[in-house]
């Protein structure tokens, strides 16, 4: 396998989107589909892993120039948010995500970034990857998907006549997580990870 990591180029967009979609299909983020690559307000490190001219991995880190403008923590200096990290399913378990992370870390350090932050849902293998790569879990909340009309009526109502919600995604930040998990069919815990001391 001849793999190299380089800066993302606009001509990579279709490959970037395909790689991200395919890498998310067997995860708790299976429905988080993007049709175009995001653009960032702040400076960003945007890398792709390439093999045979195909995007097989990616990482995007948006960097703060002022504390608290991108990341949720204020006490650790300037942070970089990992908005996307993905490896095409046919190329997993080859260390590609680790190589992307290392290259991104080297580059954000040069931009004065002190720590990285990432949010992910409750896929066990993904959470283990963050822990293995020296991230620490800091906090979490729930993503609650209200899919049936019964679940939606129980949780929300519309003040607009004849407007009937048919699908809702909600964030639950309270302390009664077990109750919420028991009440709704699809609930994911969303974890915040941070890696300090870059």
N, C-alpha and C positions, 0 to 999 in steps of 0.2 A: 504494500500500500504506500503510494507516494502522496503524502499529505503536507500541505503547507498552510500557514495562517497568515492572513494579510488584512489590511484595512478593507472594510466594506466599500463597494463602489455602487453608484446608482444602477449600473447595468446588472448588479447582483439581485435586484429586488425580487424578481420572479422566483429565482432559486432560493432566496432567503425565506420568502413566504411559504413555498412548498416544503422546505426543510422544517420550518416551525410548525406548520399544520400537521405534518406526518409525525413529528416527534411528540406532539401533544395528544394524539388520538388515543393512546392507551394509558392516559393519565387522568387525574381528576379535573384537569383543565381541557378535556376533550372538546368542549363547546366554546372555548375561548379562541375563536377563529379571527384572524386578521386578513384583510384582502390586500392591504398595502403596508409597507414598513413605516413605522412611526418616525417622525422627525422630532428632534429634541430642542427645547428652548435654550438649554445650557450646553456647554461643551460636552462632548461625549466620546468615549472610546467604543467604536463599532467594528468588530472583527468577524471574519468568516474563516472557517476551515474549508479548504478546497482539496478535492481529489478528482482527477480527470475532468477538470473544468466544472465540477458539480459542487454546489454548496452542501456540505455534509454536517456542518456545525456552525454555531453562531453565538455571539455574546454582545450585548449592548449595555454599556455602563454610562449613565448620565451623571455628570460631576457637578458638585456644588461649587459656586464661587463665593457663596455666603451661607453660613450655617442655617440649617432648617428650611432651605428653599426646595430641596428635593427629598432628603431623608427625614425620618421621624425623630432621630436623636440629635440633641443639641450639644451634649457635653463632650463629644469625642473629637471635636475639630470638624474639618470639612469631610463630607461623605460622598460616596459614589453609589448610586442605586443601580443594581442589576435588574434591568427591566425584562431582559430576555436572555436565556441561556438554553440552548437546545442542540441535540445531536440526532441526526437522521437515524431511525430505528435500525437500519441495516448496518450501521457503523458504531453501535454502542459497545461498551465494554472494551474499548481500545485506548482509553485515556484521553480522548479528544476534548471532552469537557474540561478536564484538568489542565490540558495544554492551553485551551482558550482562557481559562481563569488565570493561569500564571502569566500569560502574555498581557492580559487586561490589567492585572495587578501592577506589573512593571510599568505600564504606560500611565496608569492613574497616579502612581506615586510621583511621577515627574510633573503632574499637574497639581501637586500639593494635597492630594486626597489622603486622609488618615485612616479611613475605614470604609468597608463595603457593607451595604445592606441589601437584602433580598427577601421577597415574600413568596411563599409557596403553599400550596394546599397539602392535604394529608396523605400523599403517596409516600409510603414507608421508605421505598428505595431512594426517592428524591431527598427526603429529610436525612437519611443516613449519609447521602453523598455530601450534603452541606456540613454535617458534623465531622465526617472524615476529613474534610478540607478546612478544618479549624474555624468554622463558623459556630456561633453560639446562639441558641434559641433565646429570644428576648421577650416576646409577647405573642399573643394569638387572639383571634376573634373568629366568629363563625360566618361562613357564606351559607345562607339559607335560600334554597331554591323552592319557590312556591309554584307548583306545576298544576295541581288540580284545582278546580273551582272551589272545592271545599276548603283546601288549605288557604287559598287566597281570601275567601270570605272570612275565615277565622282570624286572619292577620290584618287585613286592610279593607278599606272601603273607598269608593270614589265619590267625591262631592259633585262630579260632573254628571248630569242626567244622561242616561243611555251610554255611558262609557264604562265598559266592563273589562278590567284587567284579566288577561288570560295566562300571563306568565310574569313572574316577579323574581328578582334576585335582591336579597336583603342582606345587610350586615348586622350581626348580633354581637354587641360588645359588652353585654351584661355578665353577671356572675352565675346565672342559672343555665349553664351550657348543657348539662345533662337533660334538663327538661325540654329545651329546644330540640336537641338531638332526638329525643323520644317522640316529639310532636310532629315532626316533618320528615317526609320520605327521603329527601336528598339534602344533606347538610355536610359541609366540609369545614374542617378546622383550617384556618389560614395562619401560617406561622411567619413571624419576622425573625430572620437570621442576620447576625452581624459578625463581621470579621474585622478585628481591630489590629492595630500595630503593623500596618503595611510598610 
